[in-house]
Protein backbone atom coordinates (compact mmCIF):
# COMPACT_ATOMS: atom_id res chain seq x y z
CA UNK A 1 0.00 0.00 0.00
CA UNK A 2 1.29 3.43 -0.85
CA UNK A 3 2.06 6.01 1.83
CA UNK A 4 -0.67 8.61 1.25
CA UNK A 5 1.14 11.51 2.95
CA UNK A 6 4.33 10.88 0.99
CA UNK A 7 2.42 10.60 -2.28
CA UNK A 8 0.42 13.77 -1.63
CA UNK A 9 3.66 15.62 -0.94
CA UNK A 10 5.15 14.27 -4.18
CA UNK A 11 2.05 15.42 -6.08
CA UNK A 12 2.33 18.84 -4.45
CA UNK A 13 6.03 18.99 -5.39
CA UNK A 14 5.09 18.07 -8.98
CA UNK A 15 2.84 21.10 -9.23
CA UNK A 16 5.47 23.42 -7.77
CA UNK A 17 8.02 22.05 -10.25
CA UNK A 18 5.48 22.49 -13.05
CA UNK A 19 4.95 26.12 -12.01
CA UNK A 20 8.72 26.70 -12.12
CA UNK A 21 9.04 25.06 -15.55
CA UNK A 22 6.18 27.19 -16.91
CA UNK A 23 7.72 30.37 -15.47
CA UNK A 24 11.04 29.47 -17.10
CA UNK A 25 9.23 28.65 -20.35
CA UNK A 26 10.78 25.18 -20.33
CA UNK A 27 7.94 23.52 -22.21
CA UNK A 28 9.59 20.11 -22.59
CA UNK A 29 10.21 19.92 -18.84
CA UNK A 30 6.68 21.13 -18.12
CA UNK A 31 5.28 18.37 -20.32
CA UNK A 32 7.45 15.75 -18.63
CA UNK A 33 6.37 16.93 -15.17
CA UNK A 34 2.68 17.07 -16.15
CA UNK A 35 2.79 13.53 -17.54
CA UNK A 36 4.50 12.17 -14.41
CA UNK A 37 2.08 14.05 -12.18
CA UNK A 38 -0.91 12.64 -14.05
CA UNK A 39 0.45 9.10 -13.71
CA UNK A 40 1.16 9.49 -9.97
CA UNK A 41 -2.25 11.07 -9.37
CA UNK A 42 -4.06 8.22 -11.13
CA UNK A 43 -2.04 5.64 -9.18
CA UNK A 44 -2.83 7.43 -5.92
CA UNK A 45 -6.57 7.51 -6.56
CA UNK A 46 -6.55 3.87 -7.68
CA UNK A 47 -4.62 2.74 -4.60
CA UNK A 48 -6.60 4.77 -2.06
CA UNK A 49 -10.04 4.70 -3.60
CA UNK A 50 -11.86 7.77 -4.79
CA UNK A 51 -13.48 8.67 -1.46
CA UNK A 52 -10.30 8.28 0.60
CA UNK A 53 -8.25 10.15 -2.00
CA UNK A 54 -10.74 13.04 -2.14
CA UNK A 55 -9.90 14.16 1.38
CA UNK A 56 -6.19 14.39 0.63
CA UNK A 57 -6.61 16.02 -2.74
CA UNK A 58 -8.45 19.19 -1.72
CA UNK A 59 -5.29 21.24 -1.11
CA UNK A 60 -3.73 19.79 -4.21
CA UNK A 61 -6.75 20.88 -6.25
CA UNK A 62 -6.45 24.44 -4.93
CA UNK A 63 -2.78 24.52 -5.98
CA UNK A 64 -3.65 23.10 -9.38
CA UNK A 65 -6.35 25.73 -9.91
CA UNK A 66 -3.91 28.49 -8.93
CA UNK A 67 -1.35 27.15 -11.40
CA UNK A 68 -3.97 26.99 -14.15
CA UNK A 69 -4.98 30.60 -13.46
CA UNK A 70 -1.33 31.66 -13.74
CA UNK A 71 -1.01 29.75 -17.01
CA UNK A 72 -4.11 31.49 -18.39
CA UNK A 73 -2.61 34.88 -17.54
CA UNK A 74 0.60 33.88 -19.34
CA UNK A 75 -1.42 32.72 -22.36
CA UNK A 76 -3.32 36.01 -22.48
CA UNK A 77 -0.10 38.04 -22.22
CA UNK A 78 1.49 36.02 -25.02
CA UNK A 79 -1.61 36.50 -27.15
CA UNK A 80 -1.57 40.25 -26.57
CA UNK A 81 2.12 40.40 -27.51
CA UNK A 82 1.46 38.45 -30.70
CA UNK A 83 -1.39 40.79 -31.64
CA UNK A 84 0.81 43.82 -30.94
CA UNK A 85 3.58 42.31 -33.06
CA UNK A 86 1.22 41.71 -35.98
CA UNK A 87 -0.12 45.25 -35.66
CA UNK A 88 3.42 46.64 -35.72
CA UNK A 89 4.25 44.66 -38.85
CA UNK A 90 1.11 45.95 -40.56
CA UNK A 91 2.02 49.52 -39.57
CA UNK A 92 5.54 49.15 -40.98
CA UNK A 93 4.16 47.76 -44.25
CA UNK A 94 1.66 50.62 -44.51
CA UNK A 95 4.40 53.15 -43.82
CA UNK A 96 6.67 51.58 -46.44
CA UNK A 97 3.86 51.54 -48.97
CA UNK A 98 3.01 55.18 -48.30
CA UNK A 99 6.68 56.12 -48.56
CA UNK A 100 7.01 54.36 -51.93
CA UNK A 101 4.01 56.30 -53.26
CA UNK A 102 5.48 59.66 -52.25
N, C-alpha and C positions, 0 to 999 in steps of 0.2 A: 504494500500500500504506500502511496506517495505521501510525503510530509506536506500537508496543506499549507502551513505557514511558510515553509521554504519555497514552495512552488508559487505562492502568491507574491512573495518578495521577488522571485525571479521574473514573474510577469510584470510587476511594477518596474523593475530594473529595465526590462525590455522596452517599456514605453518611454522611460527617461532616455535610454540610448537612441530610440527612434526620434525623439524630439531633438536630440543633439545632432543626429545625422541630417534631419530635415533643415535645421538651422545652418548647418555647414554645407547644405546643398549637395550632400553625398548621396545621390539617388540610388546607386547600387547597394550601398551599405543599408540605406533605409529599407530597400526591398528585402534584403537578406534578413534584417531584424524583424520586419513585419511578418515574413513567412515563418520564421522560427517562433515568434510570439503566437501566431495563429495555431501552429502545431502544438505548442505547450498548453495553450488555453483549451484546445479541444481535448487533449489528454487529461487535463485537470478535471474538466467537467465530466468526462467519461469515467474517471476513476472515483470521483466523489459523489456523483449523481447530481442532477440538476438542482434539486432543492438545497442540498448541502453546499454546493458550489455557490449558489446565489448569495448566501450570506457573506462569503469571503470576497465576492466580486464587486460589491457595491462601490468601494473606494477605487478599485481598478477602473470601473466604468466612468467614474467622475474624472479620473486622470485621462482616460481615453477621449472623453468628450472635450476636455480642455485642449488636448493635442489636436483634435480634429478642428476645433475652432481656430487655433493658431494656423493650421494648414490652410484653412479657408481664407484667412486674412492674407497669407503669403500668396495664394492663388490670385486673389483680387488685386493685390499690388502688382504682381507680374503681368496680369491682364492689362491694368492701367498703363504700365510701362510700355507694353507692346503697342497699345493703341496710340500712345504719345509718339512712339517711334515711327509708326506708320503715318501719323499726321505730319511729323517733321519731314519725312521723305516726300510726301505729297507737296508740302510747302516748298521744298527745295526744287522739285520738278516744275512747279508753277512759276517760281521765280526765274529759273533757267529758261523756261519757255517765253516768259515775258521779256527777258533780257535779249533773247535771240530775235524777237520781233521788233525791238527798238532800233 
